[in-house]
Structure formats: structure tokens, C-alpha cells
């Protein structure tokens, strides 16, 4: 789809569409690299198998958030414009990053751990959430979701909660 067609659908100019593609490509790349670094550190530093590290990526809410940012940023950068599913996914990611940053800063505030974990922690708890909210606030895409559809934004957090509870009961472990 051309930039002008996308601009008409989203109600913005072509420059904003171009900027959005660049920013969300970069954001998706940073989030994907952060997720890869977390996965690699779990294997290298903690001695987990690749399979165990992959499951652990889904158990921790912050890891799930960064993975979600990577996927939705790529969708915004390269996928078709508009569409209710994309808008709901975008709002879901905004909600996930706000919860991740707020819980970490306000409730936990553990400070940055030493070494590579500190670098990864900085990205996943501070830089990625700030980048997501800032990019949305400055270049969009702005979402127009009917209130009757907002419940769909809770699918990912509720599915995560069910997964963690079932896993916790069956393995006697919490995230």
C-alpha cells in the first residue's frame, strides 16, 4: 500500500506515515533484541535449556510485554493500516508497557542489577515503555475503538494470568 493511501486511512500526512514506519521499525528491533538478550542470558547465565528459557519468556509479565511490543511494532511498521485487530493490539501493548513500567518503578524499584542484566533491565523496564508511549503520543497511530470492543484488550493479560496460575499450581512455582 502506498504512503498516500495509508495516510488517507489513518488521517495523517505522508511524512507522518514515513516517520511512523521508521520509528516503529526501530522500536520493534530494539524490543526484539532485548527479548533475544533476555533469552540468551537465561541460557548462558542461568544454565537453562533453550526450551525452558522460551517458557520462562512467557511466564514473566515484563518479558511478555517486550515480546508483544516487538510483534505489534512490526505490525504497525509493515502491516496494513487501520483495522480493529491492529488497533486493539496497539492499545493492549500500551496497557502492558504502562503496567510494566509502573509496577517496576512504583512498587518494586529494585534498581538496576549489575552486568548485562542491568542493561537488559534498563531497556525492558524503562526505555522500551517510554519509547512506546512517546511514539504513540507523538506520531500515533491514534486509535478509535468503540467502548464495546475494549474488553478485547484484556485477552493477553488474562491469558497470561491463567497460564501463570495453572503453571504455578502444576509446578509449585510462581513467576
N, C-alpha and C positions, 0 to 999 in steps of 0.2 A: 504494500500500500504506500502511496506517495505521502510525503510530509504534508502536502496541502490537503489531501483527503483526511489524514489523521487530525490535522489542525481543525478542520470543519467539524469532525465528530466530537472532539474534545473541547471545542470552543476557544482555542488559543491560536496564536500566530505560529508560523513555520519555525521561527527562531526558537521559540519555547519548546516546540516538539524536538528539534535537534538537540537543544540543551538537555532536555529530559532524557533522550536516548543516551547521551554521553554520561550524564550523572548516574543514571540507573545502571548502566553497564559497569561503571567504576564501582558503584556501591555493591552490585552483585558479585563482582570479582573480589572485593575486599571481604565480603561476608563468606564467600566460598573458600577463600584462602584461610580465613580464620577458622572455619569449620574443619578444613583439612589439617590445620595445625593442631587443633584440639584432638582430633582423631589420632594423628601421628604421635602426639605427646602421651596419649593414653597407652599406645602400643609401646613406645620407646621408654618412657619414664616409669610407667606403672606395670609394664610387662604383660599387658592384656593381649589376647589374640585379636586379630582383625574383626572377627565376628562379635566378640564381647565388646570391643570398642564401638562397633557400629550400633549395638543395642544401647550402650551407655549414652551415645549421642542423642538418642530419643528420650532417655529417662530424665535427663537434666533439662529443665524448662529453658534455661538460657541457651543451651546448645540447640534445642528445637527452634528457638526463636531465630538464631543466626542462620540456621539452615533455611528456615522459612523466608527470611529476608533475601537470601541468595536466589531462591526459586522465584519469588514474586518480583524482585528487581529485574531478573532476566525476562520475565513475562511482560513487564511494563516496557522494557527496552526493546524487545524483539517481537513480542506478540501483537496480535491485532488490537487496535484501540477500542475503548468502550467495552460494553458487555457487563452484565451483572456479576458474573463469576469473578472477573478481574477486579471489579470494584469491591466486592465482598472480601476477596483475598487481600487487597490493599488495606482495607480497614482492619482486618484481622492482624496483619503484620504491624500496623501502627499500634494496636492494642497490646500485642505481645511485647514490643520493644519498650513501651511505656511501663508496663508491669515489670519487665526485666530490670530496667534502669531504676525505677522507684524502689522496688524490693531490695535491690543490691545497695543503693545509696542510703535510703532512709532506714530500712530495717536491719540489714546485715552489716554494711560498711566495714568489711574485713580488711580494707587496704589492699594494695597490690602484693601478691606473693612474689618471691624472688625468681630470677631467671626468666626462661621463656614463658612459664605460666603467667608471669606478671604482664608480659607483652600481650599474650592472648587475652588475659582478663581485661586489660585496658581496652582492647578492641571490642570484646563481646559485651561488656557491661557499660561502656561509656561512649566510645567513638561510633560504633555501628548504630546504637539507638539515637544518638544526637544527629548523625548523618541522615537517618531515615526520617525523623521528624522535621529536620531542616529542609531536606529536599522536597518533602511533601508540602510544607508550608510555603516554600518559595516558587516551585515550578509544577506542583501537582503530580499526578492528575488528581483533581478535586473530585470527590465522589458525590453522587446524588443517589442515595439509597432510600427507598421507602421504609418507614419505620417497621412495617410488617415483615421486612426481609432482614432486619438487623440481627435477629436471633441466629442466623446462619454464621455470623462472625464468632459465635461461641463454639462451633463444632470442633475446631482444632484444640482449644484449651480443655474442653470437656472430654474429648477423646484421649488427650494426654492424661488427664486426671484418672479416668477409668483404667487406662493402661498401667499407670503407676500404682494404683491401688491393687489391681489384680496381680501385678508383678510383686508388690510388697507382701501380699498375703501368701503367694506361692513360693517366694524365695526368702521371706523374712528379712527383706532389705528395703530401705527407703532411699529416695533419691539423695 
